[in-house]
Each structure stands twice: as structure tokens, then as C-alpha cells.
Amino acid sequence: MRTAMGVWRWRRNPLRRPTDLFEAWVAFTALVCVLVVAPAIGWGAGLSVDGTLQRAAREQRQERHLVPAVVVRPAAGPDERPAEAQAQAEAPEEVRDRAEPAADPAAQRSSPQRTQIVASWTAPDGSSHQGTVPAAEEPPHPGDRFRIWTDERGRVVGQPLDPAAASFHAGMAGLAAAISVAVLAETVRRLVVRRLMHHRYVRLDRAWAAAGPDWGRADAGS
């Protein structure tokens, strides 16, 4: 609102100062940034992020497979590592380097703990695997069937990124970019206006210092 009102300083007025006209141009520029530039940047950023996330989602859908698994028995205890940890330990070093980072311990503590079970499954390449995974249902029973996500070699992986979720995150990124540009434009405008106000007060103090000693004297002239 202040940005739009600053444009009104363009109106003709015998008391209009050069700084008023400059302030009007600054307000107009900020208004254009808020109404035109910020949405354009947000739209472009959203499209860019959406393209990246959609490509990642397609790659994950091609690389990850939903395979049937069978409950063998409940996990004996903490000594049995989850299938993800076993797969990373058995993988070559360069594969482990590209593995997904481990989940945040704080997030794990805050999320409900699911029962760990030992399950067996067959990978898309035909190899058989057995490892500790979270139970799909509570309570788990030996012989129960469920499905898990694995890669081509049978290593347990997370669910592929959903295209709708990718679009949502891209939209949030575009909105954040647009808001950031708008806030930046308004911040610059405020800084410029503050500088102009300081300059006006300095000039007023100088004018008052020059006219002050003669103020009110009959022989001071007009």
C-alpha cells in the first residue's frame, strides 16, 4: 500500500521537490517488481524446480520396483540390522557413497516406531533376499504377504517421489521465490525512502539554522 501511495508523488504540485519525483520513480519501480517481476520469477523458478523433480520422479519409478515379500519371523533384537543397512554394508564403496543419507535420529524418535520383522523377497533380477524391514501390519504374523520397494538388485529403497508431490513442492518453491523478490523490492524502496527523508531533514536543519537567528525580527525582511 505504501509503495502504491508513493507513486502519487508524481502529481503536479508547486511544493513538489526533486526528491518527491525521485521517490515516485522508486515507488513505481518497486510496484512493477511486486506486480510483474516477482510473479514472473516465481513462475520460472516453479517450472524449473518442477522439471527437475519430475525427472527425478521418473528416474525413481524406473529404478525402483514394488516386489512381494513374506514375513519370516519377528526381528530377534537390535543386533539384526535393517535390510537397508545390510544392503549398504554389502554394496561396493562407490555405491555406498551414492546411497541416500540416513534419516535424522530426532525425526526417528518423534515418529511412531513400527515393529521390525525378518522378511524374504525376490528381486526383479531373480535373486533372493532376506533382511529386517518394518512390518506392514500390526501385529505381523509369519507367512503374511506384503510389498516393499527395492531396486533392481533387491536392495530396499524408499517409495518413489509422487508426481503430484513434486508439483506441490515446485509450487511452494515458486511461491517462495516470488515472495522473496517482492520483499526485496519493498525493502530497497524503504531504504531509499529513509535515505531521502534523512536528506530532507538535513536540508531543513540547514535552512532553519540560516533563518533561525532572524526569525521574528521586524527588520529581518521577508
N, C-alpha and C positions, 0 to 999 in steps of 0.2 A: 504494500500500500504506500509506504514512504517512497519507494522507487517511482511509482506512478505519479505521485504528487510532485516529485522533484521535476518532472517534465513540464509542469505548469509554469515554471520559472521562465519559460520561453515567451510568455505573453508580454506584449509591449507595455512598458510602464516607465514613466520619466525617472523613477527612482531605481530602475534596474541597473545593477552593477555588472561589470565584465565577469566577475566571479559567479554571478547568478546564471549567466548564459553558459558558462563552463560547467556549472553544476547540473544544468538542464541536459547538456550533452552527455555527461556522465550517467545521469539517471536514465536517459534514453538508451544508452549502450547497455546498461545493466538490465533494463527491461527487455531488450532484444535477446540478451543472453538467457534470461529466465524463460521467456516465452518461445524462443526459436532454437537457440544454440543448445541449451540443456536437453530438451526433448530429442533433438537430432543426435546428440552424443549418446544419450541413454538408449535410443533405438539402435544405433550402430553397435554399441557395446553389448546390448542384449542379443543381437543377431550373431555377433562374433562368439560370445560365450555359448549360445545355443548350438552353433555349428560344431564347436569343439566338444561339447558334452554329448551331442547326438552321435558324433563319430565314435566317441569313447563307448557309448551305449551299444552301438552296432558291433564294435570290436568285441565287447564283453559278451554279447549274445552269441557271437560266432565262436568264441573261445571257451565259453562256459556251458556246461550241459547239466540238465536235470536228470539224475540217474536214480533208479530204485535202490534202496538199502534195506537191510534186515537187522533187527535188534538181536544181538548175540547174548548179551548179559549186561547188567548194570556195571558201571566202572567200579573197580575194586577200591580206588582211592586216589590221592593226589600224585602217586608215583606214576600213574598211567598218563602220558601226555596226550593232549588232544591231537586229532588227525592233522590239523593244520601245522602244529609244531613238529610232528613226526615227519610230515612231508617236507617242511623247510630244512629239517636236520638231514634228511636223506638226499636232498637236492644238491646239485653242484653249487660251488661258491657263487658263480655269476648269476645263477637262478635265484639264490637266496638274496643277492643284492637287489634284484628287481622285485622281490616279494613285497606284498603290501605291508605297511608298518603295523606294529602291534597296537591293539586297542588301548586307550588310555585307562590306567588302573582305576582312576577316580570314577570314570564312566562305568567301568565294570562293577564297582562297588555300589553305584547308585542304581544300576539296572537289576531287575529280578534275576536270580540265579536259576538256571534250568538244570535239571538232572542230567548228569553225564552218563552216557552209555557206550558200550563197545558194540560197534555195528560193522557189518561187512557189505561190500558193494562191488560191482563190476564196472570198470572204467569204460569209456567209449572205445578205447583201443583194445578192449578184451581182457585186460589184466585185472586180477582180483586184488582187493584191498580190504584191510581191516584196521579200524582205529577208533579212538574215542571222539564222539561228537555229542552235541546237545540233543536231548530227547525231543521228538516232535510232539508227543503227547504225554500227559501225566495221568497215572503212573505208567512207565514203559513196561512192556512185557516181552520176554524172549519170543521171537518169531514175528513180532509186529513189523509191518512193512511201512516205510515212509520214503520220501525222496529228498535227496541232498544235491547241492550244486558242486560240481567238480570240473576240473579242466580236462583236457584230452587224455592226460596220463593218470587221471583218477585222484589227483590231489584236491582236497576240499577247499573251495573258494567261496567268496560271498556271492550273494544274489546280484545278477547284472543290474546296471543302472536302468531304471524305468524311463522311457522317453518322456512321459508326462512329468516326472520329477525333474528331468533335465530341463524341460521347458520352463518349469516353475523357477528353478534356480537361475536360469538365464534371465527371466523376467525380473527377479529380485536384483540381479547384478546390474541390469539396465536401469532399473529404478534408482538404485544407489548411485550410479554414475550421474544420472540426471540431477538428482538432489545435490550431489557434491558440486556440480558445476553451478547450479543455482545459488547455493550457499556461498561459493567462492565469489561469484559476481556481486552478490549483495554485500559481502564482507569488504571487497575492494571499494565498492561505492561508499560504504560507511566511512572507511578510512580516508577516502578522498574528501568527503564532505567534512569530516572532522578537521582535516588539514586546512580546508578553505575557511571554516569557522575560526580556527586559530589565527589565520592570516587576517581575517576581518577584524577580530578583536585587537590585534596588534596595530593595525592601521587606525582603528578607533581610539586606542590609547594615545597614539602619537598625535592625532588631531586634537584630542582633548587636552593633551599636555601643551600644545601650541596655543590653544584658545582659552584654556582654563584661567590663566592669570588675569586676563582682561574681561572675563565673563561678568556681566552685570555693571560694568563701569559705564557711566554716561558718556565719557569722551572716548570710548573704545572704538566707536564706529560700528558699522554693520558687519 
